[in-house]
Amino acid sequence: MSAEEQRVLDLIDVDEIVEVTRALIAAPGENPPGGEAATVAALQAAAEHRGLVCRRSPVEPERDNATVTLAGGDGPGLLLLGHTDVVPVGEGWTVSPLGGVVRDGRLYGRGATDMKGGLAACLVAMSALRRAGVELSGPIDLAAVVDEEETGKGIKHHLAELLGELGAEGARAAYVGCVVAEPTDLQTVVAARGAAYLEVRVTGRAAHSGNPADGANAIYGAAAVVSDLERWHHELASSPHPLVGPPMWSVGLVAGGTGASIVPAECTIVVDRRMLPSEKPVQVLEQTRERVAALDLPARGLGVEVAMTMDMPGFETAGDDPFVTSVDTAMTAAGGPGLPLGGWTAACDGGYVARDTGMPVVVLGPGSVQDQAHRADESVGVDELLVSARAYALMALRLLR
C-alpha cells in the first residue's frame, strides 16, 4: 500500500460511518408505499456537511434520486450505486427499527444491511478522499436511487437521464465501471440473478355451489397452474449457473372467489421468477405462456392470461476483467476476508446498468443479504462498514489515476 493510500485510509473513521448510518436509519424510507424522501434528505445533509455536491432529480412527487459527486479530472469516473428505499419494518423487532442501536459490534435497524450501511460507507470514503486532497483522473458519482425494492423506477430514471445526455457509447465511456454497494458479506460478486413478477389471471363462470357443474371453477384452473409451476421449478434445478444457481419459480400470492357457496369466476396468481444472467424477460414470458397453454384450460371452460408486471435483469461480468481485478484486490487490501469471486442469488439495480450501458458491474458491500436483509432485527457488523469504506476509497485511488 502506498503512503498516499495509507493517508486516505487514516482519514476513514469508523465512528463517522456509524454516525452516518444511524442518521440514514432514523430517516424512514419504507417501500411500499415509496416514502424515501426523509432518507434522501438525510443523505444530502450528510454529503453537503462533508463538502460533497449532491444533485437531486425528481422521479415522482416526493421521490427524488440523489447523486453525490466528488469531482475529478476529465477522464472516466467511478459509479457507486445504491438505493434509498427499504422494505416495510414489519413485526418481531426486539430493538427499535429506527434507533440505530449498536450492540456487540453490530448496528441494528431497518436498512442497516440493505442498504443504508453501504451508502454510508461510500459517502465516508468519498469524504476521506476529498479531505486528503487527492487528485483523481475522473469523478466519483454515488447514485442513490428510489424504488429498488419494488419496480426499479429510480434506476430507470437515472439511466434515462444518463443515456439521454451522453448516448449509449458516451455512458459506457463515462465510467470505468460500477460498484453496487449492496450486502455481499464483503465478497466481490460478478454475477447476479434477474427477477421478474408474472401475473396469471384465470377466468371461469360463476354458479351456485349446489350444482358446481353449471359453472367453471377458476380456482381449480389456477391450482393446475400452481402445480405445474412447482413441477417446472424442480425441473429447472437440473440446470444451475455455476455462480448464482438455477432459475427459480415461487408462487407468492393467490387471490380468487367471493364466497363458499359460489363457484369462483376469477382467480389471480402472482409469481416471482428468478432468472439467470443470460435469460431475457421476454423469453421467460413467452415460455410461461406456452407452458400454461399446454394445460389446455379452455377445454375446461376457463380463460387464462399471463402478463409480466416487473422485470429486473441479471448480469455477469467476466472474472478476469481488469475492473473486477482492481475492485477485488482493493477489498483484500482493505482488510476484507479474501473470498473468491462469487454470485448473488438476489437481484439488484446493477443489472440495468450492465444491460443499458455495457459497463462492467460488480456488487460489493457490508452485511448479508441472506442472513440479515428483509427481516426483524436487521443488523450490520460495524467492522464490515469500516472495511467497505476503506475498500471503496482504495478502488477509487487505483482506478482513477
C-alpha positions in Angstrom: 0.0 0.0 0.0 1.4 3.4 -1.0 1.9 6.3 1.5 -0.9 8.2 -0.2 -3.3 5.3 0.1 -2.5 4.9 3.8 -3.0 8.6 4.3 -6.5 8.4 2.9 -7.4 5.3 4.9 -6.2 7.0 8.1 -8.9 9.6 7.5 -11.7 7.0 7.5 -13.2 6.9 11.0 -15.5 4.0 12.0 -17.4 6.3 14.4 -18.2 8.6 11.5 -19.5 5.7 9.4 -21.7 4.6 12.3 -23.0 8.2 12.7 -24.0 8.5 9.1 -25.6 5.0 9.0 -27.6 5.8 12.1 -28.8 9.1 10.6 -30.0 7.3 7.5 -31.7 4.5 9.6 -33.5 7.2 11.6 -35.0 8.6 8.4 -37.8 6.3 7.3 -37.8 5.1 3.7 -40.4 2.2 3.5 -41.3 1.0 0.1 -44.1 0.3 -0.4 -45.6 2.9 -0.3 -42.5 4.8 -1.6 -41.5 7.1 1.3 -37.8 7.7 0.6 -38.0 11.5 1.0 -36.6 11.6 4.6 -33.8 9.2 3.7 -32.8 11.3 0.7 -32.8 14.5 2.8 -30.6 12.8 5.4 -28.2 11.6 2.7 -28.0 15.1 1.1 -27.4 16.7 4.5 -24.6 14.2 5.3 -23.0 14.8 1.9 -23.1 18.6 1.9 -21.8 18.6 5.5 -18.7 16.9 4.2 -18.2 19.3 1.3 -19.6 16.9 -1.4 -22.0 18.1 -4.1 -25.5 16.5 -4.1 -27.9 16.8 -7.0 -31.5 15.7 -6.8 -33.7 14.5 -9.7 -37.4 14.0 -9.2 -38.7 10.6 -10.2 -42.2 11.0 -8.8 -43.7 13.5 -6.3 -41.7 13.3 -3.0 -39.4 10.6 -4.6 -36.1 12.1 -5.7 -33.0 10.3 -6.9 -29.8 11.8 -5.4 -26.4 11.8 -7.0 -23.4 12.7 -4.7 -20.3 13.7 -6.6 -16.6 14.1 -5.8 -15.1 16.0 -8.6 -12.1 14.7 -10.5 -10.4 15.2 -13.9 -11.9 14.8 -17.4 -11.3 11.0 -17.6 -13.8 8.2 -16.9 -15.2 8.2 -13.4 -16.3 5.5 -10.9 -20.0 4.9 -10.4 -21.1 3.8 -7.0 -24.7 2.7 -6.8 -27.2 2.2 -4.0 -30.9 2.7 -3.1 -32.6 4.8 -0.5 -35.8 2.7 0.0 -36.2 -0.2 2.4 -38.8 -2.9 2.8 -41.5 -2.2 5.4 -40.4 -2.6 9.0 -42.7 -5.5 9.8 -43.2 -7.3 13.1 -40.9 -9.1 15.5 -38.3 -6.5 16.4 -36.6 -6.6 19.8 -34.9 -3.2 19.2 -36.1 0.0 17.7 -36.1 -0.4 13.9 -35.2 3.3 13.5 -33.0 3.6 16.5 -29.6 2.6 15.1 -28.6 0.7 18.3 -25.0 -0.6 18.4 -24.6 -3.8 20.4 -21.8 -6.3 20.5 -20.2 -4.8 17.4 -23.4 -4.7 15.3 -25.5 -1.8 14.2 -29.3 -2.5 14.2 -32.1 -1.0 12.3 -34.2 -1.3 9.1 -31.8 -0.8 6.3 -28.7 -1.4 8.3 -27.7 -4.1 5.9 -30.0 -3.4 2.9 -28.5 -0.9 2.3 -28.0 2.2 4.3 -24.8 0.9 5.7 -23.4 0.6 2.2 -24.5 4.1 1.3 -22.8 5.5 4.5 -19.6 3.6 3.7 -19.5 5.1 0.2 -20.1 8.6 1.5 -17.4 8.5 4.1 -14.9 7.0 1.6 -15.6 9.9 -0.7 -15.3 12.4 2.1 -11.9 11.0 3.1 -10.6 11.3 -0.5 -11.8 14.9 -0.6 -10.1 15.8 2.7 -6.9 14.2 1.6 -6.8 16.4 -1.4 -6.3 13.5 -3.8 -6.3 14.4 -7.5 -8.4 11.8 -9.3 -8.4 11.4 -13.1 -12.2 11.3 -13.1 -15.1 11.9 -10.7 -16.8 9.6 -8.3 -20.6 9.5 -8.5 -22.7 7.9 -5.8 -26.1 7.4 -7.4 -28.7 6.7 -4.6 -32.0 5.8 -6.3 -35.5 5.2 -5.2 -37.8 2.2 -5.7 -35.2 -0.6 -5.9 -37.3 -2.8 -3.6 -40.3 -2.6 -6.0 -40.2 -1.9 -9.7 -36.9 0.0 -10.3 -38.3 3.4 -11.2 -35.3 5.1 -9.7 -32.6 3.3 -11.7 -34.6 3.5 -14.9 -34.9 7.3 -14.4 -31.2 7.7 -13.6 -30.2 5.7 -16.7 -32.7 7.5 -18.9 -31.1 10.8 -17.9 -27.6 9.4 -18.4 -28.3 7.9 -21.8 -30.3 11.0 -22.9 -27.3 13.2 -22.1 -24.5 11.0 -23.3 -25.9 8.2 -25.5 -25.1 4.6 -25.0 -21.4 4.9 -26.1 -20.9 8.0 -24.1 -22.4 6.5 -21.0 -20.2 3.5 -21.2 -17.1 5.7 -21.7 -18.1 8.0 -18.7 -17.2 5.4 -16.1 -14.5 2.7 -15.7 -17.3 0.6 -14.1 -20.0 0.4 -11.5 -19.8 -0.9 -7.9 -23.2 -1.7 -6.3 -22.8 -1.3 -2.6 -25.4 -4.0 -1.7 -24.7 -6.5 1.1 -22.4 -9.3 -0.1 -20.6 -10.3 3.1 -17.6 -8.3 1.6 -17.4 -10.8 -1.3 -16.8 -9.4 -4.8 -19.9 -10.5 -6.7 -19.5 -10.7 -10.5 -22.9 -12.3 -11.4 -26.4 -11.8 -10.1 -29.8 -13.3 -11.0 -32.5 -11.2 -12.6 -36.1 -11.1 -11.2 -39.5 -10.9 -12.8 -43.0 -10.8 -11.5 -45.7 -12.6 -13.5 -49.4 -12.4 -13.1 -51.6 -15.3 -14.2 -55.3 -14.5 -14.4 -57.8 -17.4 -14.8 -61.4 -16.6 -15.5 -64.3 -19.0 -15.3 -68.1 -18.9 -14.8 -69.9 -18.4 -11.5 -72.7 -20.7 -10.4 -74.4 -22.0 -7.3 -72.1 -24.4 -5.5 -75.1 -26.7 -5.0 -74.5 -27.7 -8.7 -70.9 -26.7 -9.5 -71.1 -28.3 -12.9 -73.2 -25.3 -14.0 -70.1 -23.2 -13.6 -66.4 -23.2 -14.5 -64.2 -23.1 -11.4 -61.4 -20.6 -11.8 -59.6 -21.6 -8.6 -59.3 -25.2 -9.9 -57.7 -23.8 -13.1 -55.4 -21.7 -11.0 -54.5 -24.7 -8.9 -53.4 -26.6 -12.1 -51.2 -23.6 -13.0 -49.6 -23.6 -9.5 -48.9 -27.3 -9.6 -47.3 -27.0 -12.9 -45.1 -24.1 -11.8 -43.9 -26.2 -8.9 -43.0 -29.0 -11.3 -41.2 -26.5 -13.6 -39.3 -25.2 -10.6 -37.9 -28.6 -9.8 -37.1 -29.2 -13.5 -35.1 -26.1 -13.7 -33.0 -27.2 -10.7 -31.1 -29.5 -13.0 -29.6 -26.5 -14.9 -27.8 -24.3 -12.4 -25.5 -21.4 -13.2 -22.0 -22.0 -11.6 -22.2 -18.8 -9.5 -25.9 -18.0 -9.0 -27.6 -21.4 -9.0 -30.6 -22.4 -11.1 -33.6 -20.3 -12.2 -36.5 -20.5 -9.8 -40.2 -20.1 -9.5 -42.1 -19.0 -6.3 -45.8 -18.5 -6.1 -46.3 -15.6 -3.7 -50.0 -14.7 -3.9 -53.2 -16.4 -4.9 -56.5 -14.4 -4.8 -59.9 -15.5 -6.0 -63.5 -16.3 -5.3 -66.3 -14.4 -3.5 -67.8 -17.0 -1.1 -68.0 -20.7 -0.2 -71.4 -21.1 -1.9 -70.3 -19.6 -5.2 -68.3 -21.3 -7.9 -65.4 -18.8 -8.4 -65.4 -16.9 -11.7 -61.9 -15.5 -11.3 -58.6 -16.3 -9.7 -55.2 -14.4 -9.9 -51.8 -15.8 -9.2 -48.7 -13.6 -8.7 -45.4 -15.4 -9.2 -41.7 -14.5 -8.7 -39.3 -15.8 -11.3 -35.6 -15.6 -10.6 -33.7 -15.5 -13.9 -30.2 -16.5 -14.9 -27.9 -13.7 -16.1 -28.3 -14.9 -19.7 -32.1 -15.1 -19.6 -34.2 -12.4 -21.2 -37.6 -11.4 -19.7 -39.4 -11.5 -23.0 -38.2 -15.1 -23.4 -39.4 -16.1 -19.9 -42.8 -14.5 -20.6 -43.2 -16.5 -23.9 -42.1 -19.7 -22.3 -44.6 -19.2 -19.4 -47.4 -18.6 -21.8 -46.5 -21.7 -23.8 -46.4 -23.8 -20.6 -49.7 -22.5 -19.4 -51.3 -23.0 -22.8 -50.2 -26.7 -22.6 -52.6 -27.2 -19.6 -55.5 -26.5 -22.0 -57.6 -24.7 -19.5 -60.1 -23.5 -22.3 -61.2 -27.2 -22.6 -62.5 -26.8 -19.0 -64.4 -23.6 -19.9 -61.7 -21.4 -18.5 -59.8 -18.4 -19.9 -56.3 -17.5 -18.9 -54.0 -14.5 -19.4 -50.3 -14.2 -18.5 -48.6 -10.9 -18.1 -45.2 -9.8 -16.8 -45.6 -6.8 -14.4 -41.9 -6.3 -13.4 -38.6 -7.4 -14.7 -35.1 -6.7 -13.3 -32.3 -8.0 -15.5 -29.4 -10.1 -14.1 -25.8 -9.6 -15.2 -22.4 -11.3 -15.3 -19.0 -9.6 -15.6 -16.0 -11.7 -16.6 -13.9 -12.6 -13.6 -10.7 -11.6 -15.4 -12.0 -8.1 -16.3 -9.4 -5.5 -15.2 -12.1 -3.6 -13.3 -13.0 -6.8 -11.3 -9.4 -7.4 -10.5 -8.9 -3.8 -9.2 -12.1 -3.9 -7.1 -11.3 -7.3 -5.6 -7.7 -6.5 -4.8 -8.8 -3.3 -3.1 -11.2 -5.2 -0.9 -8.5 -7.6 0.1 -6.0 -4.8 0.8 -8.7 -3.0 2.9 -8.9 -6.0 5.3 -11.6 -8.0 3.6 -12.0 -11.7 4.0 -10.3 -12.7 0.8 -13.3 -14.7 -0.5 -13.3 -16.0 -4.1 -15.3 -14.1 -6.8 -18.9 -15.1 -6.3 -22.5 -14.9 -7.5 -25.6 -13.3 -5.9 -28.9 -15.2 -5.8 -30.7 -11.9 -5.3 -31.3 -9.2 -8.0 -30.2 -5.6 -7.9 -30.2 -2.4 -9.9 -26.7 -3.3 -11.3 -28.4 -5.5 -13.9 -30.0 -2.4 -15.5 -26.6 -0.7 -15.6 -24.9 -3.6 -17.3 -27.7 -4.1 -19.8 -28.2 -0.5 -20.8 -24.6 0.8 -20.8 -22.4 -2.3 -21.2 -20.1 -1.1 -18.4 -18.6 -3.7 -16.1 -20.6 -4.2 -12.9 -19.8 -5.8 -9.5 -21.8 -6.0 -6.3 -19.7 -5.5 -3.1 -20.8 -4.2 0.3 -21.2 -4.7 4.0 -23.8 -7.1 5.5 -25.5 -10.2 4.4 -28.5 -10.4 2.1 -29.2 -13.9 3.2 -28.9 -13.6 6.9 -30.0 -10.0 7.6 -31.9 -8.3 4.8 -35.7 -8.0 4.9 -36.1 -9.5 8.5 -36.7 -8.3 12.0 -33.6 -7.1 14.0 -31.7 -6.4 10.8 -28.1 -5.5 11.6 -24.7 -5.0 10.0 -21.2 -5.5 11.5 -19.5 -2.3 12.4 -16.2 -3.8 11.3 -17.8 -4.6 7.9 -18.8 -0.9 7.5 -15.2 0.1 8.1 -13.7 -2.4 5.7 -16.2 -1.4 3.0 -15.4 2.3 3.3 -11.7 1.5 3.1 -12.2 -0.7 0.0 -14.3 2.0 -1.8 -11.5 4.6 -1.2 -8.8 2.2 -2.3 -10.5 1.2 -5.5 -11.1 4.8 -6.4 -7.4 5.6 -5.8 -6.3 2.7 -8.0 -8.9 3.1 -10.8 -8.9 6.8 -11.2 -5.2 7.6 -11.5 
